[in-house]
């Protein structure tokens, strides 16, 4: 039986595209399903602000009349311009263990990119860094997080057979919460506050933080993340979208701002209780009872695991102890809330600045993921 590739052209087909991942991993204890409605919005060209500078199409692979794979073909024109590249991305890729299927999907992305003048095919990547990226290559027996991809080990074998090479790796850490602030952290934090006139700022209202610091948080991300692999700066419309999506659901106890005397934001740390088990119970759906599992995990009885969603520091304050100041505030919060360890989420393998902040904690590197690349033939 030959593999047939069909471009997604209707909402019904888009729903099949999303649900294929749920089908592939429905019995897997480590995979965490995306929220179905979030995925519908992500792929909607009117609702996702990334389509200001991205173009994309989605494809399903059929064999014997059954869906056996899926892939998104994406061009992020903003990233290509910034990094002076002509790269087409493949994202949201899933396939059965059949090299004919994976080859047909990748060949489709390659042809789609060739028609648009691209030179390389790269992935898995999403529209932007706010989408899950990197194929899991280590840690298949570890629970995934809400911000990451889970995939079977054979995916990597297929990438190698199809001629892909490593382009970048991310590593992830399990960081155990100490009983008290490490003495060195405490000492550095107190010196940094005094030396640079910095303050720990907490907000008690989601409306207040959105209004007073929302734009500043994401502009800070643009500054801090600009040198990182494949990053494309957030646009004003994206920033408004993310303020609305994220800042209204964050537990403000777990959000710390570092500000100067004049109120300028120089650092931010945002974390939240892990929603991995709640999303598994919800099967990626808010209705009929998925909302209950999510709200329970956020506000009633949370997991013993937390996720570090965002740590960003102004470039001129990096390597000056501001990261220590964030955890100077957050460690007592984590301890009081009963967390046992934190998931770092992906950090670029070569980003020593970020990884050095875990030197004073008991931690273990338990996952690794990879972006692959090959030239378009």
Secondary structure, 3 states (H helix, E strand, C coil): CCCEEEECCCHHHHHHHHHHHHHHHCCCCCCCCCCHHHHHHHCCCCCCHHHHCEEEEEEEEEECCEEEEEEEEEEEHHHHHHHCCCEEEEEEEEECCCHHHHHHHHHHHHHHHHCCCCCEEEECCCCCCCCCCCEEEECCCCCCCCCCCCCCCHHHHHHHHCCCEEEEEEEEEEEECCCCCCHHHHHHHHHHHHHHCEEEECCCCHHHHHHHHHHHHHHHHHHHHCCCCCCCCCCHHHHHHHHHHHCCCCCHHHEEEEEECCCCEEEEEEEEECCHHHHHHHCCCCCCCHHHHHHHHHHHCCCCEEEEEEEEECHHHCCCCHHHHHHHHHHHHHHHHCCCEEECCCEECCCHHHHHHHCCCCEEEEEEEEEEEEECC
